[in-house]
Amino acid sequence: MAKKNEGGGFSQSAGLMRYFDSEDTDKAIKISPRGVVIAAVAIVVGVLLLQVFFPMN
């Protein structure tokens, strides 16, 4: 049978914690969730308009 590793919780997430601790949050671009949705909808509409005005076939 495989041996259970009961003390590995912290060591498994240590790399992830270091990544988020080293992040520069004061220099990062902050976008609201509403802004992300608006940008996604704008990209979809733009792609659809390009397909209408410049068809590939």
Secondary structure, 3 states (H helix, E strand, C coil): CCCCCCCCHHHHHHHHHHHHHCCCCCCCCCCCHHHHHHHHHHHHHHHHHHHHHCCCC
